[in-house]
Amino acid sequence: MSLLIFALIIIVLVAAFSLQNAAPVTISFLLWNFQASLAIVIFLSVLIGATIATIIAFWLKFRKKEQKLD
């Protein structure tokens, strides 16, 4: 339950921050250059970070469970 509350607080904070920073920004990565709203960049960054953290957490949990079986 505490994890759900923590996640909801993070979502609200990111949403508030994104809405206050809606200016267009230029993104440069290697040879790519494109413009996007800062709100979209922030949202996608948080989403990618959360996805990677979830994958790592599941991997570590699976690895720990696998070690207990040995």
PDB file of N, H, CA, C and O in Angstrom:
ATOM      1  N   MET A   1       0.811  -1.190   0.000  1.00  0.00           N
ATOM      2  CA  MET A   1       0.000   0.000   0.000  1.00  0.00           C
ATOM      3  C   MET A   1       0.860   1.262   0.000  1.00  0.00           C
ATOM      4  O   MET A   1       0.538   2.243  -0.670  1.00  0.00           O
ATOM      5  N   SER A   2       1.954   1.227   0.756  1.00  0.00           N
ATOM      6  H   SER A   2       2.215   0.430   1.301  1.00  0.00           H
ATOM      7  CA  SER A   2       2.830   2.399   0.807  1.00  0.00           C
ATOM      8  C   SER A   2       3.506   2.637  -0.544  1.00  0.00           C
ATOM      9  O   SER A   2       3.770   3.780  -0.918  1.00  0.00           O
ATOM     10  N   LEU A   3       3.781   1.565  -1.267  1.00  0.00           N
ATOM     11  H   LEU A   3       3.566   0.637  -0.963  1.00  0.00           H
ATOM     12  CA  LEU A   3       4.369   1.719  -2.601  1.00  0.00           C
ATOM     13  C   LEU A   3       3.402   2.410  -3.549  1.00  0.00           C
ATOM     14  O   LEU A   3       3.815   3.238  -4.362  1.00  0.00           O
ATOM     15  N   LEU A   4       2.129   2.081  -3.455  1.00  0.00           N
ATOM     16  H   LEU A   4       1.793   1.409  -2.795  1.00  0.00           H
ATOM     17  CA  LEU A   4       1.114   2.716  -4.279  1.00  0.00           C
ATOM     18  C   LEU A   4       0.993   4.207  -3.958  1.00  0.00           C
ATOM     19  O   LEU A   4       0.902   5.032  -4.867  1.00  0.00           O
ATOM     20  N   ILE A   5       0.991   4.549  -2.685  1.00  0.00           N
ATOM     21  H   ILE A   5       1.065   3.879  -1.946  1.00  0.00           H
ATOM     22  CA  ILE A   5       0.924   5.954  -2.284  1.00  0.00           C
ATOM     23  C   ILE A   5       2.152   6.704  -2.775  1.00  0.00           C
ATOM     24  O   ILE A   5       2.036   7.822  -3.276  1.00  0.00           O
ATOM     25  N   PHE A   6       3.326   6.101  -2.638  1.00  0.00           N
ATOM     26  H   PHE A   6       3.420   5.193  -2.232  1.00  0.00           H
ATOM     27  CA  PHE A   6       4.560   6.720  -3.122  1.00  0.00           C
ATOM     28  C   PHE A   6       4.499   6.948  -4.632  1.00  0.00           C
ATOM     29  O   PHE A   6       4.894   8.012  -5.110  1.00  0.00           O
ATOM     30  N   ALA A   7       4.015   5.975  -5.375  1.00  0.00           N
ATOM     31  H   ALA A   7       3.694   5.112  -4.986  1.00  0.00           H
ATOM     32  CA  ALA A   7       3.907   6.100  -6.823  1.00  0.00           C
ATOM     33  C   ALA A   7       2.934   7.210  -7.209  1.00  0.00           C
ATOM     34  O   ALA A   7       3.198   7.974  -8.138  1.00  0.00           O
ATOM     35  N   LEU A   8       1.814   7.300  -6.500  1.00  0.00           N
ATOM     36  H   LEU A   8       1.600   6.679  -5.746  1.00  0.00           H
ATOM     37  CA  LEU A   8       0.845   8.358  -6.786  1.00  0.00           C
ATOM     38  C   LEU A   8       1.411   9.740  -6.492  1.00  0.00           C
ATOM     39  O   LEU A   8       1.147  10.684  -7.237  1.00  0.00           O
ATOM     40  N   ILE A   9       2.182   9.874  -5.423  1.00  0.00           N
ATOM     41  H   ILE A   9       2.397   9.107  -4.818  1.00  0.00           H
ATOM     42  CA  ILE A   9       2.819  11.158  -5.112  1.00  0.00           C
ATOM     43  C   ILE A   9       3.798  11.542  -6.208  1.00  0.00           C
ATOM     44  O   ILE A   9       3.828  12.697  -6.633  1.00  0.00           O
ATOM     45  N   ILE A  10       4.593  10.595  -6.670  1.00  0.00           N
ATOM     46  H   ILE A  10       4.568   9.656  -6.325  1.00  0.00           H
ATOM     47  CA  ILE A  10       5.552  10.861  -7.747  1.00  0.00           C
ATOM     48  C   ILE A  10       4.811  11.276  -9.013  1.00  0.00           C
ATOM     49  O   ILE A  10       5.229  12.215  -9.689  1.00  0.00           O
ATOM     50  N   ILE A  11       3.724  10.597  -9.343  1.00  0.00           N
ATOM     51  H   ILE A  11       3.384   9.833  -8.794  1.00  0.00           H
ATOM     52  CA  ILE A  11       2.952  10.930 -10.546  1.00  0.00           C
ATOM     53  C   ILE A  11       2.398  12.345 -10.462  1.00  0.00           C
ATOM     54  O   ILE A  11       2.459  13.095 -11.436  1.00  0.00           O
ATOM     55  N   VAL A  12       1.859  12.714  -9.308  1.00  0.00           N
ATOM     56  H   VAL A  12       1.810  12.105  -8.517  1.00  0.00           H
ATOM     57  CA  VAL A  12       1.309  14.063  -9.136  1.00  0.00           C
ATOM     58  C   VAL A  12       2.416  15.111  -9.247  1.00  0.00           C
ATOM     59  O   VAL A  12       2.223  16.144  -9.889  1.00  0.00           O
ATOM     60  N   LEU A  13       3.567  14.859  -8.632  1.00  0.00           N
ATOM     61  H   LEU A  13       3.724  14.020  -8.111  1.00  0.00           H
ATOM     62  CA  LEU A  13       4.673  15.811  -8.715  1.00  0.00           C
ATOM     63  C   LEU A  13       5.188  15.974 -10.143  1.00  0.00           C
ATOM     64  O   LEU A  13       5.460  17.091 -10.584  1.00  0.00           O
ATOM     65  N   VAL A  14       5.320  14.876 -10.856  1.00  0.00           N
ATOM     66  H   VAL A  14       5.099  13.969 -10.498  1.00  0.00           H
ATOM     67  CA  VAL A  14       5.789  14.945 -12.244  1.00  0.00           C
ATOM     68  C   VAL A  14       4.770  15.673 -13.114  1.00  0.00           C
ATOM     69  O   VAL A  14       5.145  16.474 -13.970  1.00  0.00           O
ATOM     70  N   ALA A  15       3.493  15.402 -12.901  1.00  0.00           N
ATOM     71  H   ALA A  15       3.189  14.752 -12.205  1.00  0.00           H
ATOM     72  CA  ALA A  15       2.450  16.074 -13.676  1.00  0.00           C
ATOM     73  C   ALA A  15       2.469  17.579 -13.415  1.00  0.00           C
ATOM     74  O   ALA A  15       2.380  18.368 -14.355  1.00  0.00           O
ATOM     75  N   ALA A  16       2.582  17.980 -12.164  1.00  0.00           N
ATOM     76  H   ALA A  16       2.654  17.339 -11.400  1.00  0.00           H
ATOM     77  CA  ALA A  16       2.623  19.404 -11.824  1.00  0.00           C
ATOM     78  C   ALA A  16       3.860  20.071 -12.420  1.00  0.00           C
ATOM     79  O   ALA A  16       3.774  21.170 -12.968  1.00  0.00           O
ATOM     80  N   PHE A  17       4.997  19.410 -12.313  1.00  0.00           N
ATOM     81  H   PHE A  17       5.067  18.517 -11.868  1.00  0.00           H
ATOM     82  CA  PHE A  17       6.235  19.953 -12.870  1.00  0.00           C
ATOM     83  C   PHE A  17       6.144  20.067 -14.390  1.00  0.00           C
ATOM     84  O   PHE A  17       6.590  21.054 -14.975  1.00  0.00           O
ATOM     85  N   SER A  18       5.567  19.059 -15.018  1.00  0.00           N
ATOM     86  H   SER A  18       5.204  18.257 -14.544  1.00  0.00           H
ATOM     87  CA  SER A  18       5.438  19.063 -16.470  1.00  0.00           C
ATOM     88  C   SER A  18       4.523  20.177 -16.959  1.00  0.00           C
ATOM     89  O   SER A  18       4.822  20.839 -17.954  1.00  0.00           O
ATOM     90  N   LEU A  19       3.420  20.383 -16.270  1.00  0.00           N
ATOM     91  H   LEU A  19       3.178  19.845 -15.462  1.00  0.00           H
ATOM     92  CA  LEU A  19       2.481  21.422 -16.689  1.00  0.00           C
ATOM     93  C   LEU A  19       3.082  22.818 -16.553  1.00  0.00           C
ATOM     94  O   LEU A  19       2.737  23.715 -17.323  1.00  0.00           O
ATOM     95  N   GLN A  20       3.962  23.009 -15.598  1.00  0.00           N
ATOM     96  H   GLN A  20       4.242  22.280 -14.972  1.00  0.00           H
ATOM     97  CA  GLN A  20       4.593  24.304 -15.409  1.00  0.00           C
ATOM     98  C   GLN A  20       5.757  24.524 -16.359  1.00  0.00           C
ATOM     99  O   GLN A  20       6.244  25.648 -16.477  1.00  0.00           O
ATOM    100  N   ASN A  21       6.215  23.488 -17.035  1.00  0.00           N
ATOM    101  H   ASN A  21       5.820  22.574 -16.940  1.00  0.00           H
ATOM    102  CA  ASN A  21       7.365  23.575 -17.943  1.00  0.00           C
ATOM    103  C   ASN A  21       6.993  23.026 -19.317  1.00  0.00           C
ATOM    104  O   ASN A  21       7.539  22.017 -19.763  1.00  0.00           O
ATOM    105  N   ALA A  22       6.060  23.703 -19.979  1.00  0.00           N
ATOM    106  H   ALA A  22       5.617  24.522 -19.616  1.00  0.00           H
ATOM    107  CA  ALA A  22       5.550  23.206 -21.252  1.00  0.00           C
ATOM    108  C   ALA A  22       6.232  23.846 -22.459  1.00  0.00           C
ATOM    109  O   ALA A  22       5.765  23.668 -23.584  1.00  0.00           O
ATOM    110  N   ALA A  23       7.298  24.569 -22.261  1.00  0.00           N
ATOM    111  H   ALA A  23       7.677  24.714 -21.347  1.00  0.00           H
ATOM    112  CA  ALA A  23       7.989  25.251 -23.369  1.00  0.00           C
ATOM    113  C   ALA A  23       8.657  24.231 -24.289  1.00  0.00           C
ATOM    114  O   ALA A  23       9.074  23.166 -23.833  1.00  0.00           O
ATOM    115  N   PRO A  24       8.760  24.548 -25.578  1.00  0.00           N
ATOM    116  CA  PRO A  24       9.462  23.629 -26.492  1.00  0.00           C
ATOM    117  C   PRO A  24      10.974  23.657 -26.250  1.00  0.00           C
ATOM    118  O   PRO A  24      11.559  24.709 -25.992  1.00  0.00           O
ATOM    119  N   VAL A  25      11.578  22.494 -26.339  1.00  0.00           N
ATOM    120  H   VAL A  25      11.102  21.640 -26.549  1.00  0.00           H
ATOM    121  CA  VAL A  25      13.032  22.375 -26.181  1.00  0.00           C
ATOM    122  C   VAL A  25      13.589  21.565 -27.342  1.00  0.00           C
ATOM    123  O   VAL A  25      12.881  20.760 -27.948  1.00  0.00           O
ATOM    124  N   THR A  26      14.856  21.783 -27.643  1.00  0.00           N
ATOM    125  H   THR A  26      15.431  22.437 -27.151  1.00  0.00           H
ATOM    126  CA  THR A  26      15.529  21.029 -28.691  1.00  0.00           C
ATOM    127  C   THR A  26      16.279  19.874 -28.049  1.00  0.00           C
ATOM    128  O   THR A  26      17.055  20.070 -27.115  1.00  0.00           O
ATOM    129  N   ILE A  27      16.046  18.678 -28.551  1.00  0.00           N
ATOM    130  H   ILE A  27      15.415  18.519 -29.310  1.00  0.00           H
ATOM    131  CA  ILE A  27      16.702  17.468 -28.065  1.00  0.00           C
ATOM    132  C   ILE A  27      17.753  17.070 -29.092  1.00  0.00           C
ATOM    133  O   ILE A  27      17.453  16.932 -30.277  1.00  0.00           O
ATOM    134  N   SER A  28      18.981  16.887 -28.634  1.00  0.00           N
ATOM    135  H   SER A  28      19.226  16.999 -27.671  1.00  0.00           H
ATOM    136  CA  SER A  28      20.074  16.450 -29.507  1.00  0.00           C
ATOM    137  C   SER A  28      20.622  15.139 -28.974  1.00  0.00           C
ATOM    138  O   SER A  28      21.020  15.045 -27.813  1.00  0.00           O
ATOM    139  N   PHE A  29      20.639  14.132 -29.830  1.00  0.00           N
ATOM    140  H   PHE A  29      20.315  14.208 -30.773  1.00  0.00           H
ATOM    141  CA  PHE A  29      21.186  12.831 -29.459  1.00  0.00           C
ATOM    142  C   PHE A  29      21.909  12.265 -30.668  1.00  0.00           C
ATOM    143  O   PHE A  29      21.296  11.970 -31.694  1.00  0.00           O
ATOM    144  N   LEU A  30      23.211  12.119 -30.536  1.00  0.00           N
ATOM    145  H   LEU A  30      23.710  12.358 -29.703  1.00  0.00           H
ATOM    146  CA  LEU A  30      24.065  11.669 -31.625  1.00  0.00           C
ATOM    147  C   LEU A  30      23.803  12.536 -32.858  1.00  0.00           C
ATOM    148  O   LEU A  30      24.136  13.721 -32.840  1.00  0.00           O
ATOM    149  N   LEU A  31      23.228  11.997 -33.910  1.00  0.00           N
ATOM    150  H   LEU A  31      22.957  11.034 -33.924  1.00  0.00           H
ATOM    151  CA  LEU A  31      22.977  12.776 -35.117  1.00  0.00           C
ATOM    152  C   LEU A  31      21.540  13.294 -35.201  1.00  0.00           C
ATOM    153  O   LEU A  31      21.187  13.981 -36.159  1.00  0.00           O
ATOM    154  N   TRP A  32      20.718  12.975 -34.215  1.00  0.00           N
ATOM    155  H   TRP A  32      21.005  12.417 -33.436  1.00  0.00           H
ATOM    156  CA  TRP A  32      19.313  13.379 -34.242  1.00  0.00           C
ATOM    157  C   TRP A  32      19.128  14.703 -33.513  1.00  0.00           C
ATOM    158  O   TRP A  32      19.689  14.915 -32.438  1.00  0.00           O
ATOM    159  N   ASN A  33      18.350  15.575 -34.096  1.00  0.00           N
ATOM    160  H   ASN A  33      17.895  15.403 -34.969  1.00  0.00           H
ATOM    161  CA  ASN A  33      17.926  16.826 -33.471  1.00  0.00           C
ATOM    162  C   ASN A  33      16.433  16.973 -33.709  1.00  0.00           C
ATOM    163  O   ASN A  33      15.977  16.881 -34.849  1.00  0.00           O
ATOM    164  N   PHE A  34      15.676  17.198 -32.666  1.00  0.00           N
ATOM    165  H   PHE A  34      16.046  17.273 -31.740  1.00  0.00           H
ATOM    166  CA  PHE A  34      14.258  17.435 -32.833  1.00  0.00           C
ATOM    167  C   PHE A  34      13.744  18.281 -31.677  1.00  0.00           C
ATOM    168  O   PHE A  34      14.365  18.352 -30.616  1.00  0.00           O
ATOM    169  N   GLN A  35      12.604  18.917 -31.897  1.00  0.00           N
ATOM    170  H   GLN A  35      12.099  18.859 -32.758  1.00  0.00           H
ATOM    171  CA  GLN A  35      11.990  19.728 -30.858  1.00  0.00           C
ATOM    172  C   GLN A  35      10.785  19.005 -30.287  1.00  0.00           C
ATOM    173  O   GLN A  35      10.035  18.339 -31.000  1.00  0.00           O
ATOM    174  N   ALA A  36      10.622  19.156 -28.982  1.00  0.00           N
ATOM    175  H   ALA A  36      11.231  19.697 -28.403  1.00  0.00           H
ATOM    176  CA  ALA A  36       9.476  18.563 -28.298  1.00  0.00           C
ATOM    177  C   ALA A  36       9.144  19.433 -27.092  1.00  0.00           C
ATOM    178  O   ALA A  36       9.970  20.224 -26.636  1.00  0.00           O
ATOM    179  N   SER A  37       7.954  19.280 -26.594  1.00  0.00           N
ATOM    180  H   SER A  37       7.283  18.637 -26.965  1.00  0.00           H
ATOM    181  CA  SER A  37       7.553  19.988 -25.389  1.00  0.00           C
ATOM    182  C   SER A  37       8.345  19.439 -24.205  1.00  0.00           C
ATOM    183  O   SER A  37       8.568  18.233 -24.100  1.00  0.00           O
ATOM    184  N   LEU A  38       8.760  20.322 -23.332  1.00  0.00           N
ATOM    185  H   LEU A  38       8.579  21.302 -23.417  1.00  0.00           H
ATOM    186  CA  LEU A  38       9.508  19.893 -22.151  1.00  0.00           C
ATOM    187  C   LEU A  38       8.665  18.953 -21.289  1.00  0.00           C
ATOM    188  O   LEU A  38       9.195  18.042 -20.654  1.00  0.00           O
ATOM    189  N   ALA A  39       7.359  19.180 -21.270  1.00  0.00           N
ATOM    190  H   ALA A  39       6.929  19.920 -21.786  1.00  0.00           H
ATOM    191  CA  ALA A  39       6.461  18.304 -20.507  1.00  0.00           C
ATOM    192  C   ALA A  39       6.524  16.873 -21.039  1.00  0.00           C
ATOM    193  O   ALA A  39       6.541  15.921 -20.259  1.00  0.00           O
ATOM    194  N   ILE A  40       6.558  16.720 -22.353  1.00  0.00           N
ATOM    195  H   ILE A  40       6.544  17.493 -22.987  1.00  0.00           H
ATOM    196  CA  ILE A  40       6.638  15.381 -22.952  1.00  0.00           C
ATOM    197  C   ILE A  40       7.988  14.740 -22.650  1.00  0.00           C
ATOM    198  O   ILE A  40       8.061  13.550 -22.343  1.00  0.00           O
ATOM    199  N   VAL A  41       9.049  15.526 -22.738  1.00  0.00           N
ATOM    200  H   VAL A  41       8.990  16.492 -22.988  1.00  0.00           H
ATOM    201  CA  VAL A  41      10.390  15.006 -22.444  1.00  0.00           C
ATOM    202  C   VAL A  41      10.470  14.544 -20.993  1.00  0.00           C
ATOM    203  O   VAL A  41      11.013  13.475 -20.714  1.00  0.00           O
ATOM    204  N   ILE A  42       9.937  15.335 -20.068  1.00  0.00           N
ATOM    205  H   ILE A  42       9.496  16.203 -20.294  1.00  0.00           H
ATOM    206  CA  ILE A  42       9.950  14.960 -18.652  1.00  0.00           C
ATOM    207  C   ILE A  42       9.134  13.689 -18.436  1.00  0.00           C
ATOM    208  O   ILE A  42       9.594  12.755 -17.778  1.00  0.00           O
ATOM    209  N   PHE A  43       7.930  13.655 -18.990  1.00  0.00           N
ATOM    210  H   PHE A  43       7.557  14.413 -19.525  1.00  0.00           H
ATOM    211  CA  PHE A  43       7.066  12.483 -18.825  1.00  0.00           C
ATOM    212  C   PHE A  43       7.725  11.221 -19.372  1.00  0.00           C
ATOM    213  O   PHE A  43       7.727  10.185 -18.707  1.00  0.00           O
ATOM    214  N   LEU A  44       8.283  11.299 -20.574  1.00  0.00           N
ATOM    215  H   LEU A  44       8.282  12.140 -21.114  1.00  0.00           H
ATOM    216  CA  LEU A  44       8.927  10.117 -21.166  1.00  0.00           C
ATOM    217  C   LEU A  44      10.153   9.688 -20.380  1.00  0.00           C
ATOM    218  O   LEU A  44      10.419   8.493 -20.256  1.00  0.00           O
ATOM    219  N   SER A  45      10.907  10.650 -19.845  1.00  0.00           N
ATOM    220  H   SER A  45      10.691  11.621 -19.947  1.00  0.00           H
ATOM    221  CA  SER A  45      12.077  10.312 -19.034  1.00  0.00           C
ATOM    222  C   SER A  45      11.671   9.571 -17.772  1.00  0.00           C
ATOM    223  O   SER A  45      12.293   8.573 -17.407  1.00  0.00           O
ATOM    224  N   VAL A  46      10.626  10.056 -17.101  1.00  0.00           N
ATOM    225  H   VAL A  46      10.121  10.867 -17.397  1.00  0.00           H
ATOM    226  CA  VAL A  46      10.143   9.384 -15.891  1.00  0.00           C
ATOM    227  C   VAL A  46       9.598   7.998 -16.231  1.00  0.00           C
ATOM    228  O   VAL A  46       9.848   7.033 -15.509  1.00  0.00           O
ATOM    229  N   LEU A  47       8.859   7.906 -17.326  1.00  0.00           N
ATOM    230  H   LEU A  47       8.656   8.690 -17.913  1.00  0.00           H
ATOM    231  CA  LEU A  47       8.288   6.620 -17.733  1.00  0.00           C
ATOM    232  C   LEU A  47       9.383   5.603 -18.054  1.00  0.00           C
ATOM    233  O   LEU A  47       9.291   4.445 -17.646  1.00  0.00           O
ATOM    234  N   ILE A  48      10.408   6.022 -18.774  1.00  0.00           N
ATOM    235  H   ILE A  48      10.483   6.962 -19.106  1.00  0.00           H
ATOM    236  CA  ILE A  48      11.512   5.118 -19.102  1.00  0.00           C
ATOM    237  C   ILE A  48      12.264   4.718 -17.833  1.00  0.00           C
ATOM    238  O   ILE A  48      12.622   3.552 -17.669  1.00  0.00           O
ATOM    239  N   GLY A  49      12.505   5.675 -16.934  1.00  0.00           N
ATOM    240  H   GLY A  49      12.213   6.623 -17.066  1.00  0.00           H
ATOM    241  CA  GLY A  49      13.185   5.377 -15.676  1.00  0.00           C
ATOM    242  C   GLY A  49      12.398   4.399 -14.822  1.00  0.00           C
ATOM    243  O   GLY A  49      12.972   3.482 -14.234  1.00  0.00           O
ATOM    244  N   ALA A  50      11.085   4.589 -14.749  1.00  0.00           N
ATOM    245  H   ALA A  50      10.618   5.334 -15.227  1.00  0.00           H
ATOM    246  CA  ALA A  50      10.238   3.680 -13.968  1.00  0.00           C
ATOM    247  C   ALA A  50      10.219   2.287 -14.575  1.00  0.00           C
ATOM    248  O   ALA A  50      10.236   1.288 -13.856  1.00  0.00           O
ATOM    249  N   THR A  51      10.183   2.224 -15.891  1.00  0.00           N
ATOM    250  H   THR A  51      10.169   3.036 -16.475  1.00  0.00           H
ATOM    251  CA  THR A  51      10.195   0.931 -16.575  1.00  0.00           C
ATOM    252  C   THR A  51      11.501   0.185 -16.313  1.00  0.00           C
ATOM    253  O   THR A  51      11.490  -1.010 -16.020  1.00  0.00           O
ATOM    254  N   ILE A  52      12.613   0.883 -16.418  1.00  0.00           N
ATOM    255  H   ILE A  52      12.623   1.854 -16.656  1.00  0.00           H
ATOM    256  CA  ILE A  52      13.912   0.257 -16.173  1.00  0.00           C
ATOM    257  C   ILE A  52      14.027  -0.189 -14.719  1.00  0.00           C
ATOM    258  O   ILE A  52      14.528  -1.279 -14.443  1.00  0.00           O
ATOM    259  N   ALA A  53      13.564   0.653 -13.781  1.00  0.00           N
ATOM    260  H   ALA A  53      13.157   1.539 -14.005  1.00  0.00           H
ATOM    261  CA  ALA A  53      13.608   0.293 -12.359  1.00  0.00           C
ATOM    262  C   ALA A  53      12.744  -0.934 -12.071  1.00  0.00           C
ATOM    263  O   ALA A  53      13.131  -1.793 -11.278  1.00  0.00           O
ATOM    264  N   THR A  54      11.585  -1.018 -12.707  1.00  0.00           N
ATOM    265  H   THR A  54      11.271  -0.319 -13.351  1.00  0.00           H
ATOM    266  CA  THR A  54      10.702  -2.176 -12.515  1.00  0.00           C
ATOM    267  C   THR A  54      11.335  -3.445 -13.063  1.00  0.00           C
ATOM    268  O   THR A  54      11.278  -4.497 -12.425  1.00  0.00           O
ATOM    269  N   ILE A  55      11.930  -3.353 -14.223  1.00  0.00           N
ATOM    270  H   ILE A  55      11.977  -2.499 -14.741  1.00  0.00           H
ATOM    271  CA  ILE A  55      12.595  -4.518 -14.820  1.00  0.00           C
ATOM    272  C   ILE A  55      13.743  -4.992 -13.927  1.00  0.00           C
ATOM    273  O   ILE A  55      13.896  -6.192 -13.699  1.00  0.00           O
ATOM    274  N   ILE A  56      14.541  -4.062 -13.425  1.00  0.00           N
ATOM    275  H   ILE A  56      14.416  -3.087 -13.610  1.00  0.00           H
ATOM    276  CA  ILE A  56      15.659  -4.431 -12.558  1.00  0.00           C
ATOM    277  C   ILE A  56      15.149  -5.047 -11.257  1.00  0.00           C
ATOM    278  O   ILE A  56      15.720  -6.024 -10.773  1.00  0.00           O
ATOM    279  N   ALA A  57      14.082  -4.490 -10.685  1.00  0.00           N
ATOM    280  H   ALA A  57      13.617  -3.696 -11.078  1.00  0.00           H
ATOM    281  CA  ALA A  57      13.523  -5.028  -9.444  1.00  0.00           C
ATOM    282  C   ALA A  57      13.020  -6.455  -9.643  1.00  0.00           C
ATOM    283  O   ALA A  57      13.272  -7.322  -8.806  1.00  0.00           O
ATOM    284  N   PHE A  58      12.308  -6.707 -10.747  1.00  0.00           N
ATOM    285  H   PHE A  58      12.103  -6.003 -11.427  1.00  0.00           H
ATOM    286  CA  PHE A  58      11.833  -8.061 -11.020  1.00  0.00           C
ATOM    287  C   PHE A  58      12.996  -9.018 -11.271  1.00  0.00           C
ATOM    288  O   PHE A  58      12.961 -10.172 -10.841  1.00  0.00           O
ATOM    289  N   TRP A  59      14.016  -8.541 -11.960  1.00  0.00           N
ATOM    290  H   TRP A  59      14.045  -7.605 -12.309  1.00  0.00           H
ATOM    291  CA  TRP A  59      15.177  -9.381 -12.246  1.00  0.00           C
ATOM    292  C   TRP A  59      15.892  -9.755 -10.947  1.00  0.00           C
ATOM    293  O   TRP A  59      16.274 -10.909 -10.750  1.00  0.00           O
ATOM    294  N   LEU A  60      16.069  -8.762 -10.058  1.00  0.00           N
ATOM    295  H   LEU A  60      15.759  -7.825 -10.219  1.00  0.00           H
ATOM    296  CA  LEU A  60      16.734  -9.046  -8.788  1.00  0.00           C
ATOM    297  C   LEU A  60      15.901  -9.993  -7.925  1.00  0.00           C
ATOM    298  O   LEU A  60      16.449 -10.877  -7.265  1.00  0.00           O
ATOM    299  N   LYS A  61      14.591  -9.813  -7.927  1.00  0.00           N
ATOM    300  H   LYS A  61      14.146  -9.095  -8.463  1.00  0.00           H
ATOM    301  CA  LYS A  61      13.711 -10.689  -7.159  1.00  0.00           C
ATOM    302  C   LYS A  61      13.775 -12.123  -7.700  1.00  0.00           C
ATOM    303  O   LYS A  61      13.838 -13.081  -6.929  1.00  0.00           O
ATOM    304  N   PHE A  62      13.759 -12.258  -9.020  1.00  0.00           N
ATOM    305  H   PHE A  62      13.708 -11.480  -9.646  1.00  0.00           H
ATOM    306  CA  PHE A  62      13.849 -13.573  -9.640  1.00  0.00           C
ATOM    307  C   PHE A  62      15.194 -14.216  -9.335  1.00  0.00           C
ATOM    308  O   PHE A  62      15.266 -15.411  -9.048  1.00  0.00           O
ATOM    309  N   ARG A  63      16.258 -13.423  -9.397  1.00  0.00           N
ATOM    310  H   ARG A  63      16.199 -12.452  -9.630  1.00  0.00           H
ATOM    311  CA  ARG A  63      17.604 -13.937  -9.140  1.00  0.00           C
ATOM    312  C   ARG A  63      17.730 -14.389  -7.685  1.00  0.00           C
ATOM    313  O   ARG A  63      18.335 -15.423  -7.402  1.00  0.00           O
ATOM    314  N   LYS A  64      17.159 -13.612  -6.765  1.00  0.00           N
ATOM    315  H   LYS A  64      16.668 -12.772  -6.995  1.00  0.00           H
ATOM    316  CA  LYS A  64      17.210 -13.976  -5.353  1.00  0.00           C
ATOM    317  C   LYS A  64      16.425 -15.257  -5.089  1.00  0.00           C
ATOM    318  O   LYS A  64      16.860 -16.107  -4.312  1.00  0.00           O
ATOM    319  N   LYS A  65      15.271 -15.393  -5.736  1.00  0.00           N
ATOM    320  H   LYS A  65      14.918 -14.702  -6.367  1.00  0.00           H
ATOM    321  CA  LYS A  65      14.457 -16.586  -5.569  1.00  0.00           C
ATOM    322  C   LYS A  65      15.186 -17.796  -6.144  1.00  0.00           C
ATOM    323  O   LYS A  65      15.101 -18.896  -5.597  1.00  0.00           O
ATOM    324  N   GLU A  66      15.897 -17.589  -7.242  1.00  0.00           N
ATOM    325  H   GLU A  66      15.965 -16.696  -7.686  1.00  0.00           H
ATOM    326  CA  GLU A  66      16.642 -18.666  -7.888  1.00  0.00           C
ATOM    327  C   GLU A  66      17.806 -19.123  -6.987  1.00  0.00           C
ATOM    328  O   GLU A  66      18.105 -20.316  -6.930  1.00  0.00           O
ATOM    329  N   GLN A  67      18.455 -18.195  -6.291  1.00  0.00           N
ATOM    330  H   GLN A  67      18.213 -17.226  -6.337  1.00  0.00           H
ATOM    331  CA  GLN A  67      19.557 -18.546  -5.408  1.00  0.00           C
ATOM    332  C   GLN A  67      19.085 -19.340  -4.200  1.00  0.00           C
ATOM    333  O   GLN A  67      19.806 -20.202  -3.697  1.00  0.00           O
ATOM    334  N   LYS A  68      17.863 -19.049  -3.731  1.00  0.00           N
ATOM    335  H   LYS A  68      17.277 -18.349  -4.140  1.00  0.00           H
ATOM    336  CA  LYS A  68      17.313 -19.790  -2.582  1.00  0.00           C
ATOM    337  C   LYS A  68      17.054 -21.235  -2.944  1.00  0.00           C
ATOM    338  O   LYS A  68      17.152 -22.113  -2.087  1.00  0.00           O
ATOM    339  N   LEU A  69      16.721 -21.502  -4.212  1.00  0.00           N
ATOM    340  H   LEU A  69      16.642 -20.788  -4.908  1.00  0.00           H
ATOM    341  CA  LEU A  69      16.445 -22.864  -4.647  1.00  0.00           C
ATOM    342  C   LEU A  69      17.708 -23.710  -4.722  1.00  0.00           C
ATOM    343  O   LEU A  69      17.641 -24.934  -4.610  1.00  0.00           O
ATOM    344  N   ASP A  70      18.852 -23.074  -4.908  1.00  0.00           N
ATOM    345  H   ASP A  70      18.906 -22.079  -4.999  1.00  0.00           H
ATOM    346  CA  ASP A  70      20.118 -23.830  -5.026  1.00  0.00           C
ATOM    347  C   ASP A  70      20.639 -24.306  -3.720  1.00  0.00           C
ATOM    348  O   ASP A  70      21.687 -24.950  -3.671  1.00  0.00           O
TER     349      ASP A  70
END
